[in-house]
Amino acid sequence: MPRILLIEDNEMNRDMLSRRLQRKGFEVEMAVDGRIGVEMARAGRYDLILMDMSLPEVDGWEATRQLRAAPETATVPIIALTAHAMAGDRDKALEAGCNDYDTKPIELDRLLGKMAALLPAAAQ
Amino acid sequence: MKRATPKGRARARKPRRPAAASRQEALLRLSTGIAEAESETDVCRAVVVGLYGEALGYDFVAVLLVDQASGDRVLVASEGWKQAPSGLRIRPGQGLSERPLLDGRIHYTPRVTEETRYLPTRNEGSEVDVPILANRELVGVLVVESNRPDAFDDGDLKILAAAANQAGIAIGRARLLRAERARADEQEALRATMADLAGRLDLSTVLTAVLERAVRLLGVSHGELAIYDAAAEELEIVASHNIGRKATTGTRMKLGEGAMGHVARTHEPLLIPSYHAWSGRSPQYAAVDFHAVMVAPLLIGGHLVGAIAFMDRDPARQFGADDLRLLNLFAPQAAIAIENARLFTAAQQQRQYFQELVANNPVAIATLDLAENVVSCNPAFESMYGYTQAEVVGRKLDDLITTEATRQEAMAYTQQALSHQRVKMISQRRRKDGTLVDIEGLGVSVVVDGTPVGAMALYHDITELLKARREAEEASRAKSQFLASVSHELRTPLNAIIGYSELLEEEVEELGVPQLGGDLERIEASGRLLLSLINDILDLSKIEAGKMEIFVEDFPVAPLVKDVTAMVGPLVEKRANRLVVEGAAEAGDLRADRTKLTQMLLNLLSNASKFTENGTITLGVRKNGADRVEFVVRDTGIGMTEEQMGKLFQSFSQAEVSTASRYGGTGLGLAITKKFSELMGGGVTVESVPGAGSTFILTLPVRGS
């Protein structure tokens, strides 16, 4: 069962996405801001991280850079979730070290497709 | 008694027969007297006084001269017993003294009473009448009388012939001298007149002066001057001298009418001996009582300027060759003086017109010479920049009203204007007090007769205009900003609504209560519609706020078209339409904003799907030249009228309200598509026939930036 870390400050988004992913067979753990998210990512072993970009404490871009800098999380797949359908945000996310991005509101099928492309075959 | 006195005195004083020697001496003295006389009258007096005073025994001596005009003999000088006032006239055909004028000989009448021509006078004795010849012309008669019959002998006749001969020579000389002097005076008067006229440029002054001078020069009592109005083909009397109670000024005459109209047509002077008897007289002059009239056209190189007329109330005044000669000298000069004044007046009026135009113009105007120095400026310039004309004239305009930032630009504009280029600018200039003024400016070169003489700068104060525009733009930006933030705030809860309804749909399936599924689907669909509406509003407000950015990348067209058709598939099938794709495989690569192109194609295809049922929707891709690509979306739907097409791309305007409620949608899709395409350097056009479908063509550059 793939282990997913969902870093999202909005309670409803977090609840909704986590429940839908669990229904699809993922093991989901959650962090409410960037700082906690980085701590959890380095402490636990996750197959993929879903990272909201506008986070309190440490924002998504900074958190991604920190994760990429740390050896234990340097290669873990990260998908950025951005609120604005802006190509600029996507570029910034990819620059910071994200593997892919998706825009909110979440189209679950689309997101699942992107996740499938990044998850190691063993985890699926 | 009174009559007898001179008679008696004469008799008493004179011996009957003076000696021949004393006669010779008397003649010598007479010659001396005549030689000393200068004028005609003095000559006559010298003859008379000499012959009478020399005690030659004559009772009456007189000289009569012929008046050329009337033919009358006029008494100029006399001595003797008869009362004979100077100026006495004897008509032709009367008196003994006419005879020498008829045949040029001396006539001796021993007994006057026996002569048929004899006029009964107090002389009942004898008389000698001697012709006087001056310059080979009979000019008068020397009359010598004695109250005795047979009083003259051969010696007397010789003396009198000699005296008349000398008198004739002296009169001829005096007349030549007078003519010479008169001509010299005339020349001087003419010269003074011309000098005077040439110096005057005010038209009415010149007209009056021309006429007054001419009247004085010719010595006539009346005169009139008319100028020619070429447009009306009429002469208008503009000055009159001494013409009765009723001034004739303002009278207009057609070409050919009256004496002036006649010469205006013939271009030749005209002498009329008696105006009343002249068949060509004008009814406008029926009441006047002139006799002789002289009229001349005023011409410059054959071109008619006006006409001048002279008249005299004296019936004896006739115009002759001398008058005509003077007029011929005067008329061309007068014509030139009038034409000069007329041209000057016209030029002055035009100048004044333009001066008024500049002075009252709300646009600030400054004129510059070729060295860029200010020549003049108008009141609007003074009030706009706070400089007086005196402060700017002679200085460089660009030194006065520019700032550090605009000086170079302004100097370049000035150079352009001076080199015949028309310059238009919107910029800022500096007032005298240092404050700035927003201006719209125009620079044009000023060319006179093909020669550049400088430039003209025109400024319009657009401070208020710009302020209003900035305010309007600010308001528009604030509105867009507000819409953007409202849309964003709306999206968050909406995402939750859509997300949870999807979640619930999945859960009710698992929980086995499918009867709730339909309601949840409706909640989700409404939420998605609301979301797309909000997204469109957000896009539009970003575009209007100028915050919509374009991200270009290189990508192949075919996969994008494939994605788009997949996304729009359910919508196409909903109304039983068929989607056909043409040319995508051959389209190659494109450099553009991929996301926005996807959105535009989705908008066009969903629009086509909405308004088509059981039809075909075609998406074609084709090149338009080397550097443009066209995406053609054609449907077989309801089509549009011209009017509907006109409003098509405006925000929130589906062709009709009824259409919107029937077919759904925000009506923003096409407006966004058009704006996106324009941002990307392309455009959207539409062709449609009501009932026969519509074709939208989206054009983009192949290599956008």
Interface residues (C-beta under 8 A of the other chain):
Chain A: N10 M12 N13 M16 L17 R19 R20 R23 A83 A85 M86 A87 G88 D91 K104 P105 I106 L108
Chain B: H488 R491 T492 L494 N495 A496 I498 G499 Y500 E502 L503 E506 L531 N535 E549 F551 D593 T595
